[in-house]
Amino acid sequence: MTIRTKTPNLLDTPPIAVQAKLAASWTSLMFLVIYIDYFHLYQPGEIDLIRGGVIFEFDISATLMSIFFVIIAIPALMVLLSMTLPARVNRVTNLIVGSLYIPIMVFNFAGASSDWAFYYTLTIGVEVLILAFILRSAWTWPRTAPSISISKAMAT
């Protein structure tokens, strides 16, 4: 007679490359920025303002649209760059861009009415948390000890 013991079926969690974590984080941030801007259209009177040629108190112009494009293009490019740049350049790029994006995200709170304070606090808070994760992941990028070959060690 065979006795079977029930062992739990544990799932393995393989390590995730820092590059993949960063690319996924930038992708999440990019989607949030797009959807938050989309949801902004549901605020009373916003579509009328846009039809009148104004967004966030700014006149709609080619320059403004170009700025908006750059704001969303950078996270899109960071997805690609996070997966393709060499580690050292990747780390520095993520630290710089991630740091610069925090004030950009917080700027969205400017001009918000008190009726929408919770919404903006929530959305900007999530964006800043993602940026904090990006900064932490880049800052704590694992390092490997340099390998010294025996022939180089003997030559010195």
N, C-alpha and C positions, 0 to 999 in steps of 0.2 A: 504494500500500500504506500502510495506517495503522498506525503504531506506537503501541501502548498501553503506558503505563508504569503500574506498580502503585503507587498511592498508598495509604498506610494509611488506613483508615476510622476516623478519630479521633472519639471521642465527646465531645460538648460537655458541660461541667459548668457549667450556669448558676448564678449566685450564688443562695444561699438566704437569704431574709429572716431577720433575727434573730428575729422573732416566731415563725416556723416552727421554727427551731432550738430555741427555748425551749419551745414547745408539745410538740415531739417528745421533748425531754429530760424534761419533767414526765410525759409519758405513759409513757416507759420506766421512770422511777422508780416511778410508781404501780403498774405491772405487777410490778416486782420486789418491792415491799413486799408486795403481795398474795400472790405466789407464795412468797416466803420465809416468810411467816406460814403458808401452806398446808403447805409442806414441814416446818415445825416440828411439825406433827401426827404426822409419821412418827417422831419421836424416841420411844424406848421410854418408856412410862408417861404421855405427855402427854395422850392421850385420857382416861385414867383420872383424871388431875388435873382436866381440864376437866369431866368428869362429876361430880367431887367439888366443883365450884364454884370452882376456882382456875386462874388463868392467870398465869404468870410470878410466882408468889408473891403475887399480888393476888387478893382475893376477887372473883368475878364479880358485878358489880352494874350497875345502869342507868348509874351515873356512869362506871364503867370502860368500858362499851360505848360511851358517848357520847364519851369521850376517844379510843377507837380509831377511831370514826367520823370525828372531826375530823382525826385524823392522816392518814387516807386521803382525806378530802374536800378538804383543802387542795391536794394535788397535782392532784386532778381539777379543782378550780376554777382552778388556775394554768394548766392547758391552755387553758381558755377565756379567762382574763384575758390571757395572753401573746399571744393572737391579736387581742384587741379593745381593750385599753387604749392610750391615746396613748403615744408613745415615752418621754417623760420619766417618766410615772407607771409605765409598764411596767418600765422599767429599775430604778427604785427599788424597786418591789414585788418583782421577781425577786431583787435583791440582799438585801433584808431577809428574805424568806421562805427563800431558798436558804441564807443564813447561819444562820437559826434551825433549819433542818432537819438540819444536820450533827450537832449534839449529840443531836437526837432519834434519828437513825439509829444513832449510836454507843451510845446508851443500850441498844440491843438486845443489846449484849455483856455487860451487867450480869447476873451470875448464871449465865453460861455455864460449863459444866464444861470442864475441859481436854480431854476427849474430843471436844468440839465446837468447840474453839478455831479450827481451820483453817476449818471451815464458816462460822463467824461472821466471821472475818477476811476471808474471800473475799467473802461476801455484803455485809457492811458496806463493805468496800473498794470494791466496784463501785458501791454507792449513793453513797458519798462522791465517787467519780470523776465520776459524773453530776452531782452537786451542784456540784463544782468547775467542770465544763463550763458549767453554768448561770451560775455566778458570773462566769466569764471572759467568756462571751458577753454578759452584761448589762453588765459593767464596760467592755468594749471596744466597746460599741454605736457604730457609725459615726456621726460627726457631719457635718453639712453646714454650709458657711459660710452665714451669713445673707445673703440677697440684698437689695441696696439698689437701689431703683428710681431711675432718673435724676431723676424729679421730686422725690423726697425728698432726694436728694443735692444738687440745685440749691437747694432751699429752705433748706438749712442753711448 
